[in-house]
Amino acid sequence: MPTPVTQRPSDAPPSRLYRPEEIADTLGCSAWWVKDRARRRLIPHTRVGRAYRFTAEHLAEIIRLYEERPAQPAQTAARATELSESGTQTGSAQPRRPVVASTTRLRARPPRRQQQYGTVA
């Protein structure tokens, strides 16, 4: 009776590594953006020497990291009631801007050359 062959983790084929340009094409962004985020350790990646490489799992996680979920219906309804109770609903979904105090006008400083040498530039 032959003994069953068990596979070791080292026998598994390595997962394919993608270059930043390939990831950028898939995401619809620039390769610079992908490299910059990897350099700042904001997205998962693998370093092979000085090169950034990505697996399919990395790509899926990047997509999950930057996924925007819609607001929950309960949160939307609660927010609408808060706005209507305050009496300041304007009919738009835009968030209100804070009230800013009057601004101070900025004045340009006179050129240094005029002050230093007494000449007009």
MOLINNOR-V682235 format. One record per pair of residues at least 12 apart in sequence whose ideal C-beta (glycine too) atoms are under 10 Angstrom apart, sorted by sequence separation. I is the first residue (numbers start at 0). J is the second residue. If there is no record, write none. Layout:
i=I j=J
i=I j=J
//
This chain:
i=18 j=30
i=19 j=31
i=21 j=33
i=22 j=34
i=45 j=57
i=19 j=32
i=20 j=33
i=38 j=51
i=43 j=56
i=44 j=57
i=79 j=92
i=82 j=95
i=19 j=33
i=20 j=34
i=22 j=36
i=37 j=51
i=43 j=57
i=78 j=92
i=18 j=33
i=19 j=34
i=22 j=37
i=36 j=51
i=37 j=52
i=42 j=57
i=43 j=58
i=17 j=33
i=19 j=35
i=34 j=50
i=37 j=53
i=42 j=58
i=43 j=59
i=19 j=36
i=34 j=51
i=43 j=60
i=44 j=61
i=75 j=92
i=19 j=37
i=33 j=51
i=42 j=60
i=43 j=61
i=42 j=61
i=22 j=42
i=33 j=53
i=37 j=57
i=41 j=61
i=30 j=51
i=43 j=64
i=22 j=44
i=42 j=64
i=41 j=64
i=42 j=65
i=37 j=61
i=41 j=65
i=19 j=44
i=36 j=61
i=17 j=44
i=16 j=44
i=17 j=45
i=25 j=53
i=33 j=61
i=36 j=64
i=16 j=45
i=22 j=51
i=36 j=65
i=22 j=52
i=14 j=45
i=16 j=47
i=19 j=50
i=21 j=52
i=22 j=53
i=18 j=50
i=19 j=51
i=21 j=53
i=26 j=58
i=18 j=51
i=19 j=52
i=25 j=58
i=16 j=50
i=17 j=51
i=18 j=52
i=19 j=53
i=16 j=51
i=17 j=52
i=18 j=53
i=22 j=57
i=26 j=61
i=16 j=52
i=17 j=53
i=22 j=58
i=25 j=61
i=26 j=62
i=15 j=52
i=16 j=53
i=17 j=54
i=21 j=58
i=25 j=62
i=28 j=65
i=15 j=53
i=16 j=54
i=17 j=55
i=15 j=54
i=16 j=55
i=22 j=61
i=26 j=65
i=14 j=54
i=15 j=55
i=17 j=57
i=13 j=54
i=14 j=55
i=16 j=57
i=17 j=58
i=14 j=56
i=14 j=57
//
